[in-house]
Amino acid sequence: MARIAFDPEEAAGLRRAAAEEFTTAPALAYVLERLAAEGIDLDGCVPWETLRAEAGLTDDGGARVA
């Protein structure tokens, strides 16, 4: 399993950002805290190209119109 782990300084920065966002954006704070604690599981990530194709976007950024 491939995983991006944040070093202690980066994790502390994510936790500070989470604390700042908690009152106005608790969902964002939750995500930031989880990133700090667990890193990112790259095996669970969807490639950017796949997301663009599923959204019907072309290489020039425009949406395909039927």
Contacts in CASP RR format, 6 or more apart in sequence:
PFRMAT RR
TARGET T0000
AUTHOR 0000-0000-0000
METHOD contacts of the structure
MODEL  1
MARIAFDPEEAAGLRRAAAEEFTTAPALAYVLERLAAEGIDLDGCVPWET
LRAEAGLTDDGGARVA
1 41 0 8 1.000
1 42 0 8 1.000
1 43 0 8 1.000
2 41 0 8 1.000
2 42 0 8 1.000
2 43 0 8 1.000
3 39 0 8 1.000
3 40 0 8 1.000
3 41 0 8 1.000
3 42 0 8 1.000
4 39 0 8 1.000
4 40 0 8 1.000
4 42 0 8 1.000
5 39 0 8 1.000
6 14 0 8 1.000
6 35 0 8 1.000
6 36 0 8 1.000
6 39 0 8 1.000
10 36 0 8 1.000
11 36 0 8 1.000
11 37 0 8 1.000
12 36 0 8 1.000
13 36 0 8 1.000
14 32 0 8 1.000
14 33 0 8 1.000
14 35 0 8 1.000
14 36 0 8 1.000
15 32 0 8 1.000
15 33 0 8 1.000
15 36 0 8 1.000
17 32 0 8 1.000
18 28 0 8 1.000
18 29 0 8 1.000
18 30 0 8 1.000
18 32 0 8 1.000
18 33 0 8 1.000
18 36 0 8 1.000
19 29 0 8 1.000
21 28 0 8 1.000
21 29 0 8 1.000
21 32 0 8 1.000
22 29 0 8 1.000
52 61 0 8 1.000
55 63 0 8 1.000
56 63 0 8 1.000
56 64 0 8 1.000
57 63 0 8 1.000
57 64 0 8 1.000
58 64 0 8 1.000
END
